Amino acid sequence: MTEEERKRLLKACKASAEPNMYAFVVCAMLSGARAGELIGLRWKDVDLDRGVARLLNTKNKTHRPIPIRGHALELLQKMKSDEKVTALLGDDFVFKNKTGYAPFYYRKVWTEIRDEAKLGDFRFHDLRHLAASHLAMAGATQRELMEVLGHKSAAMTQRYSHFFDQHIADLGDRLQDHLFGKEND
């Protein structure tokens, strides 16, 4: 996804009639969580003070933490402060549809937003790959990436190996600078 495509996507999300769609997409981009994992997220599993959420309903049936930082944290803090009283119904899901209740139906709205943003066949799941790629480019280790994405084997994260290779090369530059400075003597 190019920077221009990302901007178009977020603009279309903000303009959506589905008020939680923008936060839903931002959380996916910044955490690597699957749509179904975010749909099942409950407020009791979100620690806004520490900036982390615990996913309990994952594809591989294990619990895992995801980061909720930066813009995603700001959005969830605002959503929490705007939260309507739905405790009587036991509805404590983070992402709700525009009527204020769960489940959050994103698929139809996603298709509309994707088309509005002119993203072709870009799937919601591609946001997970976007997060993983950018985590790897930011220097996350393969183990860290496995933990964030909930992969059980290193083979699942191998598709991002070219980013790890670049990180290793960058480490060589840092070692060079540390031992010999910017210029060789």
C-alpha positions in Angstrom: 0.0 0.0 0.0 1.4 3.3 -1.0 1.2 6.4 1.3 -1.3 7.9 -1.1 -3.5 4.8 -1.0 -3.3 4.8 2.8 -4.4 8.4 3.0 -7.3 7.7 0.6 -8.4 4.7 2.7 -8.3 6.6 5.9 -10.2 9.5 4.4 -12.9 7.1 3.1 -13.1 5.5 6.6 -13.6 8.9 8.2 -16.4 9.7 5.8 -18.2 6.4 6.3 -21.6 6.2 7.9 -20.3 3.5 10.1 -18.7 5.5 13.0 -16.4 2.8 14.3 -14.9 2.0 10.9 -12.0 4.5 11.1 -10.9 3.2 14.5 -11.4 -0.4 13.4 -9.1 0.1 10.4 -6.5 2.1 12.4 -6.4 -0.6 15.1 -5.9 -3.2 12.4 -3.1 -1.2 10.8 -1.3 -0.6 14.0 -1.7 -4.0 15.6 -1.8 -6.6 12.9 -4.9 -8.1 14.4 -7.4 -10.0 12.2 -10.9 -8.5 11.6 -12.5 -11.3 13.6 -10.1 -10.7 16.5 -11.0 -7.0 16.6 -14.7 -7.8 16.3 -14.5 -10.0 19.4 -12.5 -7.5 21.4 -14.2 -6.5 24.7 -13.4 -3.4 26.8 -12.4 -5.7 29.8 -9.5 -7.0 27.6 -8.2 -3.5 26.7 -5.8 -1.8 29.1 -5.8 1.8 28.0 -3.3 2.8 30.6 -0.6 0.4 29.4 -1.6 0.6 25.7 -2.2 -3.1 25.1 -5.2 -5.3 24.4 -5.5 -9.1 25.0 -7.1 -11.0 22.2 -9.0 -14.0 23.5 -10.8 -15.1 20.3 -7.9 -15.9 17.9 -7.7 -18.0 14.8 -5.3 -20.5 16.5 -7.3 -20.5 19.8 -4.6 -19.0 21.9 -4.6 -15.7 23.7 -2.2 -13.0 22.7 -1.5 -9.3 23.5 -1.5 -6.7 20.8 -0.2 -3.1 21.0 -2.7 -0.3 21.2 -0.5 2.7 20.9 -0.4 6.1 19.3 -3.4 7.0 17.1 -5.1 3.7 17.9 -4.9 4.4 21.6 -6.2 7.9 21.2 -9.2 6.6 19.2 -10.0 3.9 21.7 -9.7 6.4 24.6 -12.2 8.6 22.9 -14.5 5.7 22.1 -14.4 4.6 25.7 -15.2 8.1 27.0 -18.1 8.3 24.5 -19.4 4.8 25.4 -23.2 4.7 25.8 -24.5 2.7 28.8 -25.2 -0.8 27.3 -24.2 -2.8 30.4 -27.8 -3.8 31.0 -27.5 -5.9 27.8 -24.0 -7.1 28.7 -22.7 -5.6 25.5 -19.2 -4.6 26.2 -17.7 -5.0 22.8 -15.3 -2.4 21.7 -16.4 -2.2 18.1 -20.2 -1.8 17.6 -22.3 -1.1 14.6 -23.8 2.3 14.0 -26.9 1.4 16.1 -24.5 1.0 19.1 -24.7 -2.7 19.4 -22.5 -5.7 18.5 -21.7 -7.5 16.4 -19.8 -5.1 14.2 -20.6 -5.8 10.6 -17.7 -4.4 8.6 -17.6 -6.4 5.3 -20.2 -4.4 3.3 -18.8 -1.1 4.6 -15.3 -2.2 3.9 -16.1 -2.9 0.3 -17.7 0.5 -0.1 -14.7 2.2 1.5 -12.2 0.2 -0.5 -14.0 1.2 -3.7 -14.3 4.8 -2.6 -10.5 4.8 -2.0 -9.9 3.1 -5.3 -7.9 0.3 -3.8 -8.9 -2.4 -6.3 -8.9 -5.9 -4.7 -7.2 -4.8 -1.5 -8.6 -7.0 1.3 -9.1 -6.2 4.9 -6.7 -8.9 5.7 -4.0 -7.0 3.8 -3.9 -4.5 6.6 -2.4 -7.4 8.7 0.3 -7.7 6.1 0.8 -4.0 6.1 1.3 -4.0 9.9 3.7 -6.9 9.7 5.8 -5.4 6.9 6.1 -2.1 8.7 6.9 -3.8 12.0 9.7 -5.7 10.3 10.9 -2.5 8.6 10.9 -0.8 12.0 13.3 -3.4 13.3 11.0 -6.0 14.9 12.7 -9.4 15.3 11.2 -12.4 13.7 10.3 -13.6 17.2 8.6 -10.3 18.1 6.6 -10.4 14.8 5.5 -14.0 15.6 4.3 -12.9 19.0 2.4 -9.9 17.7 0.8 -11.8 14.8 0.2 -14.9 16.8 2.1 -17.2 14.4 3.1 -20.6 15.8 6.0 -21.2 13.5 8.8 -19.1 12.1 7.7 -20.3 8.6 4.6 -18.0 8.8 6.8 -14.9 9.2 9.3 -15.9 6.5 7.4 -13.9 3.9 8.8 -10.8 5.7 12.4 -12.1 5.7 13.6 -9.5 3.2 12.7 -6.8 5.8 14.7 -8.8 8.4 17.6 -8.9 6.0 17.6 -5.1 5.7 17.4 -4.8 9.5 20.5 -7.0 9.8 22.3 -4.9 7.2 21.3 -1.7 9.1 22.7 -3.3 12.3 26.0 -3.7 10.5 26.0 0.1 9.8 25.3 0.8 13.4 28.2 -1.5 14.5 30.4 0.2 12.0 29.5 3.7 13.3 30.0 2.5 16.9 33.4 0.9 16.4 34.8 3.2 13.7 32.7 6.3 13.6 31.3 7.7 10.5 34.7 7.8 8.8 37.3 5.1 8.8 40.7 6.0 10.3 
